[in-house]
Amino acid sequence: MLDPKIEVFGLVSDAGPVVLFVLSVLLSFSIVSWAIIAFKFSYLRKSLKESSVFLDYFFDVYNVEKVFTESERYKHGSLPKIFRSGYIEYQALDDKRNIRQAQTRIARAVKREANTENKNLSTLVPFLATVGNTAPFIGLFGTVWGIMTSFHTISLTQSASLAAVAPGISEALIATAAGLAAAIPAVIGYNYFTQQISIIERDIEEFSPEFVAALLNEP
Amino acid sequence: MKKFYIWLVVAAATHAIALCAAVFFQIWNAGNIVKPKIVSVTLVSLPAPAGGTQELSDGEGDAEEIPVQVISPPTPSPSVEQKVQKPVVKEPQQKPPQLLSPKIVVEKAPASQPADNQLQKALERMKQLVDQKTPPPQPSSVSTLNSALDKLQQKVKSAGAGNGGGAGGRGVGGGGTSKSYKAAVASIIQQNWEFSGTLLKNSGGTAVYVRINILPDGTISQIIFDRRAVSEYLNNSVKKAIEKSSPLPPLPKEEGSRDVWIGFVFSPEGIER
């Protein structure tokens, strides 16, 4: 149905085992990358949105009990999670009048939750960087291997005509194209998510002391 | 992480759909592929030089010998028609015995100007005759030109057979055999001819007149350029094609144990298709 000399998939079907292996690796990279991109995009979007709404509520209402109740509505937001951890630690204090001890324990709980949240935010994102950096080289490897095989075939057939050389090179170049197709979205996604995560981390760093102060000043 | 696995499945499905879509698009688009400009090369066999051709034909069927045989009609540009049509209709129909005369002319072509003139006149006559009898072929219709040329060749064949029978009763078989063998040889050479017209664009590509000597076992023993093209690239491509085609199929048994000469004209045509 497909002319193997013209169609891309016809060329792929004629490719050698190494090139096919490279293509399968790149395909799996691409699938995982897109899954991470979709997963992280929805996760970070929700986190940013819920954090923003929660901050508005936090500064409108000074009652930590109400804020805590409100925070439980936000399952994905980083700031609501951190506030909840601080509040729980505050409620667990034996002696709430010992301000120094209370501040230390609440700050420690908030910091621990912030670290956990940072880790959650960054999970899987480095894989995008890995794909972005390595996929072109993997594709290049497939291309080099394919061209090497192609030249070997040329030496066997003792013909250097375009008809003999072009299909092999075309087939080999598919690997590079696949590598770039996998790498480009991964790099774009990595840069976008890095920027979004840095925004959330900055919010966490900025508002964590606010939460501790609000809990300590609870009447 | 459960959501991530869901997204993983979604991504895999999306990739599968994208690949399927690409395959279907290629199938759907298969008929609309814009082929790059290609060079349609005309390969026309000329009457063999006097000695060789006579060897082929003196046994039987001089009248049927077709001086010029179209192997693969190119895009029908005027020059192609000239080369193709010259001897096919006119010469054989009117004066079958003179069919051999172009062979002699061709052999002397590189050296003598009158031979060129005679060839050009014959080509002009053939062109006019074909223009009258057949509708003008479409520029891209190679098949139309093929069929027209086949008809012309059959006419020549039948005319030659009739004349030959009247003159001496010699049969059609000899000429037919050599013609089919020449057609096969020309087809083989054309298949082995690798040629790009883009390299010839600025060199004023002309025709290359070549004759080859074929031993009974099909080996090409000698290649003689009766006329070279301006472009050495074209000359070399012709030489390589002929060398690559050796050995050819063994000569027909009717030819005995003699070697034969066959002439060809390699001409680039239809560069701007």
Interface residues (C-beta under 8 A of the other chain):
Chain A: M1 L2 D3 I6 E7 V8 F9 L27 S30 I31 V32 W34 A35 I36 A38 F39 S42 Y43 L124 S161 L162 A163
Chain B: K3 F4 W7 L8 V10 A11 A12 T14 H15 A22 V23 Q26 I27 A30 I33 E194 S196
